[in-house]
Structures are given as structure tokens and as C-alpha cells.
Amino acid sequence: MVTLINAAHKNTLQSLDAREVSTFLEPLIKTQPMAFLDIRTRRQHVHSHPIFSINAPFDCFEQKINQLFGRSRPLVILIGETRAEVQCASEYLATAGFPEPLHLPGNFKKWKECGLPVWDGEYTASKAFGEWVEVTGDINPISPGVVINNPAPLQIDVRPISEYQKFSIPGSVHCPTARLGSIVNYPDQVHVHCAGRTRGIIAAQTMKDLSTPCFVSFISGGTQGWELNGGRRIFDNTSNSPALIDPETEWCRAQDLINRHQLPILDDKSVVEWQIAHSDHQKIQVNDLDPATDQIAVTTLIQSTDQHLGTHHVPVLINGPNPIDVAIAVLWLRRMGWDALGYLGALSDKSPHQQAPCIQADSPGTHSRLLVDIRSSQAFATSRVIESEWIPRSQLHRIDSDVPYSVILDLTQSIEWTRDWLIRLGRPSTPIYVFDSIPSSQIDSSSLTFSEPPSDQPVFFPNRHHGDLQDAQGYLDWEHSLLPTLQAFGKIPWPPIDAPTRPQSHLKLFYESVFQRMAK
């Protein structure tokens, strides 16, 4: 049994004055490559976080840094829960080649006390942008109640195939957003939808951008709105997609989109020269039909930019096997404020991927001590060392000092950095084991559920997709609240959707408006 104490790290820093707050916020409005990271747990971030900050939890910091930045090494502004975690994260960034990070003394508690901008939720920046698209785009919402009695000849669920297979609206076929431009035949009327609002809105506007020869509406509220209007969902769907055009025709449609929106697309020669001239850039490979391990579905990328794009003021190079996917990804990222360019060919990504070496040591089973697994809760629930317990890295300081323990991690986590954290906690001799090197005889692969949601998993209207109408309505109301929240603190940082795509960082534009209000 684990004995926990409440000896959390104490922050002894003095209160900030207005000048200190201004000094901390100033980099947010500069044009240098920078990132604003919240290193608190996923649960804490979803509950409340600085507007346009990106969650890189201390518990999986190494993995998120690699995912968000690749080769990019921007100035990082950190905000966290404790001074010790922020300092440890700063040291990790320094060893990874980042400039010396900035951080707010007093951390997130001080941010809130100063009345600085906060909101809540998952993928909140993308969700707010989706609401802005509905306000300024050329799209047509339609009530689920109307659709129930008047379905369109073609009704499309634009989510990834795995989500469509779980549940959808009766009569819906599957086609993700970037593939909508590749459908062979369009009837006079088409309805698109997702599980809520954002992806349905983006899909409807995308079909307008592609000049599809039909009248397009998005089903407001998606599957959640459907249930709220008395409709029933269909579960365990099999793959059912409309016929798609041949590659040559797709190339022509993509080129038409590129020309009409003046999208920057590199050719074989210029892409080599560009990469040499822009060493500090991000590279993303997209594929909305059947993404491989190193690819991202366009639908997913636009829905959750905060999971894939960490740096502001650096260009983003988009490539992939399907030209329409690349063109649509470039268009939408530029609308959201990213300096995105496309390349309609294959690129190799040689970004460093840190791996922890396997430790050849005694089997964990030979130690008469607590076995602490600091991998993700999802990995722990799938398989774990027999009699081990899941405790995230950020909670190790709560284990009673009299309890000896060993740590189990995986190949996405740094042994050296974990050891530094253990030394900081006064546990320098703690054994560390790599899960992948542990004999299968010591692994328990039985199903496991947590009595309470783990701290690395969000709890945000959690039953909205499980038939809870109150959660479904609450979630849709939350989406509607995002634009008023931005306007309450500053201003909406995106131009209207029909404006030319001249990308400027939404982080910079928003905090410039915050500064202007603070100065009054």
C-alpha cells in the first residue's frame, strides 16, 4: 500500500507587481520563434489554463516536446503548478538545445490572481476558431430536428473512420474533411456533421472553398445535437464511403484550390532550397484517408492544433501523398495564423527521437519495495508489472519518505531526466527500469480500470458521447461561449475567413489586445 503525504512543494516567491507581469507577458507579443507551454497535468489544463497556452504535462514532458517541436528550438515560456517542476522542465529544455526558458514566478496561481486571460476545455483554440468560421464563413447550419424529417440525398460524417465506426447519425456515410473534394458525384444537397460543431463547420466551409456543385449545410451540434433533438445514433458502423475521383482529377481540383487562394506551394527544386534557408521550421505530413504512423489526418490536425503545433512565428511545411489533403491543410493553417506552406511530394523527417536505453539490472520482482509505474495511465491500464502501482511523475513527491520504491518508465521517457527529478526529491538511489526490457513473465496484461479518472486524462463533460444529454448540452453551450471569452479579455485574433490568407500568430495578436486593455 502506498502512503501519501500532502507535502507539496512550497512556492516562496514574492508577489508580482504590474511591471513584473508586463515583463513576463512581453515575449508573447514579439515575432521571434516562441512557445507558451502549460506543464500542469492534462486534468488541470482542461479545468482552466492561460488562453492559447499549449499543454505539455510534466508527466510526459519529453514526449510532448518531441511531438510539438521536432527540430524547432524556440524560446519557451513556461507556466506550471510548482516552482520545482518548472525549474526541472527548464533544465530539460536547456539540455535539449532550447534557449533559456522564461517562467512566471508564482506560476498558474499567480496568473489567475493577476486576472490574466484564462479559459477551459480541450482543443480550445481550434474550437474557438471553428466558432469564428461559422460567424464569418459562407456556410449554412441546419437543425438536427429539421434533418430528422428532411434528410439530404448525401449525408457525410467527416470524423476519422475510428470515430465513425463507434457511432454516427443514421444514413451517414464516412468521408473525412480533406477527402470531400475528391468525391466523384455530388447531389444537389449535402449535409455534413461531426460529433459536435467544429469539424462539421470546417467541412462545410471546405466544400464552399472547393466550389463543390451542391448546396452544403452542416448539422448543428452533430451527433450530440441529434440526440438532444430526439434522434437515435447508429453504433458499430462498417466502412461506408462515397466513390472518390482518380489521382489526375484530384490533382486538377487541388491546383484550382491553390490558385484561387494563392497558397504557397513549393516544387522539387525550391523545397530543397527552402529547407536550407529555413532550418528552424516544423514539418507535418498529412493524409486524411489512411494515415500512417508518421502522418496526421487533416481533420485531426485542424481539430487539435495544440497537439501538433507548438511554435509561433516559424514556418510549417506540409506534405503528403494526396494533393487535396496538402492544399486544404495549408489553407486552414494559414487561416488560423500559422505560416504554412505545402509540398506535393514525399519528404523524409529526420527529427531526433529520444529513446531511453534499456537498463540491464535485476528483475523488478526481486526487490522488496514499491514498484511505481510513471508511464501514461492508458499504457498502465493495457499492461503493467505485476503488483506495480500507477503514480505519475508529478506526484512522486507525495510518497512517504519511509517507503522505498523503484520507478518503471517507457522508451518515450528520459532515464537521465527522471533520475535528476528523483535526486531533486531526495531519492538519488532509486532504481529505474524500462518497461520494454522487463520479462513477459512479470507482466500483467489483464484489463484494468481506474476507480477515478487519472490525472493525465481530461474530465470535461465526460459523458457527452455516452447518452448524457446534460453533458451534451453543456458541451455545446461551452463551444458557443468561446468567442465571448476572447472578447472579454482582448479581441478575436483571426481575420474573417473570406480575407486573404496572410498568417499572423493568434497568440501575438490576442495578447497585443490584452496589453492595450491593461494600459488603459
N, C-alpha and C positions, 0 to 999 in steps of 0.2 A: 504494500500500500504506500502511496506517495503522501508525504506530509508537506503541505504547502503553508507558507507564511506570507504575510502581506507586507514584507519589507521591500516595497518597490523603490526604485531609485529616486532619490530626492533631488529636486532642481533648486539650487541655491542662488540662481542668478537674480539680480535685482530687476525691478520693474522697468519696462521700457518707457522712454518718453517719445514724443511725436517725432523728434529728429531721428531717433534710432529706428523707428518703424519706417520712416521715409527712406532711410539709408538701406534698409533691408529690401524694400519694395522697388527701389530704383532700377535694379537689373532687369526687372520684369518688363520694363518699357524700352529697353535698349534693343538693338538689332544684332547683337552678337549671338552666336550659337549658344543656346541655353535650354535648360530643362528645369521644371518645377516638380519635385518629387515629394510625395507624402509617403513616409516609410512606416506608418502605423499599419495595423492589421487590416485585412480586407473588410472585416466587420466594422471596425471603427471608421474606415474611409467611407463606406456606404452610408453609415449613420450621419456623418457630417464631415465635409472637407473643404479646403480652400477652393474657390471656383477656378476651374481649369488646371488644377493640380492633377498629377498622374500618380496612381498608387503603385509603389514598388515596395511591398511589405518587407520589413526587416527579416521576417522568417524565410523568405525566398528571394532575398535581395540579389544574389549572384545571377540567378536565372532570369530575373526581370531586367537587370542591367544589360545582359547579353541580348535579350529579346528586343528591348527598346532602342538600343543604340548601335549594335554591331560594331563597326569601326569608328563611328562618330564619337568624339570626345568633347562634348560641350561643357560650359560652366553649369554646374548643378546647384540649384537652390534646394536645400533640404528642410523639411518640416516633419517633426515626429512627436512621439509621446514622451520620451525621456532624453535627457542630455547624453547619457551613456550610449544609447542606441545611435543617436545622431553622430557622435564622435566616432563610434566604431564604423558606421557606414561611410563617414568621410575618409577614414583611413583605408577602407577597401577601395574607394574610388581613386585615391591617390596611387595605390599600388597598381591599379588598372590603367593608369596614364591620364586620368582626368585632371583638369586644373583644380586648385584648392577650392572645395565647395564653400558656399555661403549657407548660413543657417540662422534661423530666428531664435535668439535667446528667449527662453520661456516656452518655445515650441508651440504646438497647436493650441494649448490652453491660452497662451498669450495672444495668439492670432484672434481668437474669439473674443477675448476680453477687450481688445482694441477695436472691436466692431468691424473687422475686415471681412471681405465677401466670403460667404460660405453657402453651400447647398448640399444636397444629399443625393443618394441613388447610385445606380450602376450605369456606366457608359453615358454619364450625364451630359457631357459636351456634345456627343453625337445626337443624343435625344433632343437637346435644345436646338441644335441645328436643324433637325428634322421638323420641329415645330415652325422654325423660321422659313423653311421651304414651303410649308403649307400656306403661310401668310403671304409670301412674295412670289411663289411659283405659279405656273399655269396648270393647275390640277383641279380635280373635281372630287370632293369627298361625297360618299353616298352612305346613308344609314344602313346598318345591317338589317333593320326592320323592313326597309324597302327591298333589299336584296332577297330576303326570305321569300317574298311573294313575287319578285320580278328578277330572277337570276339572268345573268348575261350569257350569251352563247359560249363565251370563253371566260372562265374564272380561274385565276392563277394564284397559287401560293408561292411567294418569292423567297421564302426562307431556305436555308440549306436542306438537303434531302433528309438528313437525320431528324430534323425537327418536323418536316412534313410527314415522315413515316410514323412519328409518335401520334400526332393528331392533326386534323385540319377541318375546314368547313366542307360540308357535303358538296360534291360536284367539282371541287377544286383539283386542277392538275398542278404538277410541280414544274416551275421554271425560275431559277434564281435571277436576280435583277439584271446582271450583265448579259444574260442569255436572252433577255426579252427582245433584243434587236436581231436575234437570229431565228426567230420563228418564221416558218415558211408562209403561212396564210393567217391573216388577221380577219376576224369577223367585224361587223360594223361596231360592235360594242364589246368592251373587255373590262372586267373587274379584277383588280389586284389586291392582295392583302398579305399581312404577316400575322403575328400573334398579338400585336398591339397597334402602333401607329407608324413608327419611324420608317421601317423598311417598306411598308406599303406606300408611304408618301414619296420616298426616294424612287421607288419603282415606277409610280405613276408619272413623276416628273421626267424620269429617264425615257419613258416611252414618248413623251412630248418632245424631248431633246432629239430623239431618233426620228421624229416625224413619221411615226407609225400611222398607217392609214386606217385609223379607227378612233372611236370615242372612248377614252380611258377614264375610269373612276377608281379610287381606292376605297375599300370598305373600311370605314372609320372604326377604329378600335379592334380590327382584326378578329381573331378567334375570341378574344375577351369580350369585345363589343357584341359579337354574335351571341354568346351565352347570356349576356346582360339583356339582350332583346328576345330571349326565349328560344333561341336556336340551339340545336344539339351539334356536338362535334362528332367526327368520324375518327376512330382510332385504328392504329396498326395498318396504315395505308401502304400499299405496294407502289413501286415506282410507276408513275404515270405522267408522261411529259409530252408536249406538242412536238410535232416534227420540226427539225431545225434545217437551216439552209446549208448549202455546200460552202467550203472554205473560200472559194473565189468570190462568191456573192457576199459573204461576210466581210471579206477584205474591202469590198466596194462600199458597204454600209459603214464600216469603221472609218474609211477615208472621208466619207461625206460628213460624219460627225466631227472628225478632226478639222476639216476645212471650215465648217460653219462656226465652230467655237475657237478656231485659231489655236489649237492645242499644240504645245511644243513637243514634237516627236523627233528623236534622233535616228540617223541612219547608221549603217555599219561602220562608216569611217568616223563620223562625228561622235559616236558613243565612246570610242576609244579615246579620242582627244578630250572629250568632256570629262571622263573619269580621271584622267591625268590632271586636268586643271581643277577638278573639284574633289580632292581627296577626302574631304570631310563631308560625306553625304550618306544618306540612307538608301538601301536597295531593297525593294519589295517585289516579289514575284507573285502574280495573281492568276487565278484560274477559278472561274465560278461554276464550272461544270463538274470537274472531278479533281479537286485539289490534292496534290501530293503532299508529302510531309513538309517540304520546304516552300510550299505555296500557301497563299491565303485567298479564300473566296472573296470576291469584290463585295458581295453582300455583307460578309462578316467584317471586312475592313472598314467600310463606311459606318456600320452599326457600332463599332467599338474601336475607334481610332486610338483611344487611350491605352489599348493593349498592344499596339504595334508602332506607334509614332511617339517618340519621347522628346525629340529635339526640335525646337523652333529656330527659324532663320537658317536652316540648311536645306539644300535641295533634296528631293526624294525621287529616285529613279525607279520607274515602274516598268516591268517587262512581264511577259508571259506568252503561252502558246496560242492564245486566241486574241486577235487584234481588237475586237469589240470590247473584250474584258479590259484590255490595257487602256483603250481610249476612254471608257466610262470611268475607270478608276482615276485617271489623270484629271478628267473633268471635275469629278466630285471633290477630290482632294484639293484642287485649286479653289473651288468654291468655298471650302472650309478654311482656307487660309494657308495651305501648305504649298510650297514651291515645287510642284510635281511636274515631272517630265516623263515621257514614255519612250520605250524602245521595243519595236515589234520583232524581237528575236530572242535568242537564248543568251543568258549571262550566267557566269559562274559566280557564286558568292563564297569568297574565301575569308569571311569574317571569322575571327577567332572564337572558338567554342571551348570554354574552360571545362576541363574534366578533372575530377579528383582521382588521384591514383589509388588503386586498391591497396589496402593495408594488410600485409601478411602478419597476422597476430593470432593469439589464441582465440579459439571459438568463444563468442559471447556467452555461450551456455556454460562455460567453465567458471564464470565469475559469479560470486555470491553478492551481487549488487543489483540495483535497479537498472533496467535497460530502458533508456529514453530514446524514442524514435522522433526525430525532428524533421522528417520528410513531410510532404503535404498530407493533410488528413485523408485525401482521396487515395493516395498511394498506400497509406497505412490501412485503410479500410479494405483495400484489394488484397494485400498480403503483408505479413509482418513477422518479425521474430517471435517465437513462442514466449509468452509471458512478458512481452515488452508493453510499454505504455506510450501513448502519443502525447507529447508535450512540445509545443512549438519553441523555437529558439528564443523568442522574446519573453518566454515565461520560465526559462531555466533558473532565473534568479529567485524564483519563489519556492524552489525545492529546499527543504530544511537543510541547514548546513551539516547536520549529523548524518544525513542519508548519502552514502556513496552511490555513484551512478556511472554508467557508460552511455555514450552517445552513438546513435545509429543515423547515418545520413546516406544520400544517394549521389550519383555522379553529376547532378546539377549543382551540388553544393560544394563549397570550398572547404577542404580539411584545414588548411592553414588559417583561414579567416575564422572558422569555427573555433579553432584552438585559441586564437587571440581573444575571442569573446569569453571562452572558459577561463583563461588567465585573468581577464578583467573581472570575472565573477569570483575569483579566488579558488578556481578549480584547475590548476595547471597540470595535474597528473591524470586528468580524466581520460580513460581510453576512448578512442573513436574508431568506429567500424563502418565500412562501406557496405550497404545492404546487398549490392550486387555480388559481393565476394563471400557472402555467408552461405554455408552448405544448405542445400534444399531440405535436408532432414530437420533443420531448425526453423523452417518457415511454416507459418500457419496461413493457408490460403482460403480459409472458411470465410463466409460472408460476415461482415461486421457493420453494425450501425451505431452511431453515437447517441447517447441519451439526450444531448443538446447539440444544436448546430455548432461545429467547430469554429474557432475564431478566424480561420482562413477562408471561410465560406460566408457569403453575404446573406443577411436576413432582411429582405426588402420586399414586402408584400409577397411572402414566400409561397402562398397557395393560389396565386392568381391563375396558374395554369392547371390547377387541380380542382376546379369546380367551385372555388370560394368566390362568390360574386362580390362580396365586400372588398376582398383584396383586389379583384379585377377592377372594380370601380375606383378604388383608391389609387391604383397604379396609373390609370388613365387620367385621373384628376391631377396626379403628380406631374405627368408629362405636360399638361396644359399650364402648370404653374411655373415652368422653367423660364420662359421669356419674361414674365413679370418680375421674377427674381433677379435676372440680369439687369433689368431697367431700374430696379430698386437700389442697386449698388453702383451702377455705372451706365453702360449702354450696351445694346446688342452689337457685337463686334463683326458681323458679317454684312456685306453689301447685299442688296436684293439679288435674287437668283438670276434675273434676266440681265444683270450688269455684266460687263466684260470681266473675264477671269484674270484679275491682277492680284495674286495672292499676297495677303499681309497677315502676319501672325494674329490670330484672335486673342491670344494671351496678351500680346503687347497692346492691341487696340483697346481691349477691355480695361486693363489696368491704367492706361493713359486716362480714360474717363474717370476711373476711381480717384486718381491723383488730382484731377481737375476739381472733383467734388470736395476732396479733402482740403484743397487750397482756398475754398470759398469760406 
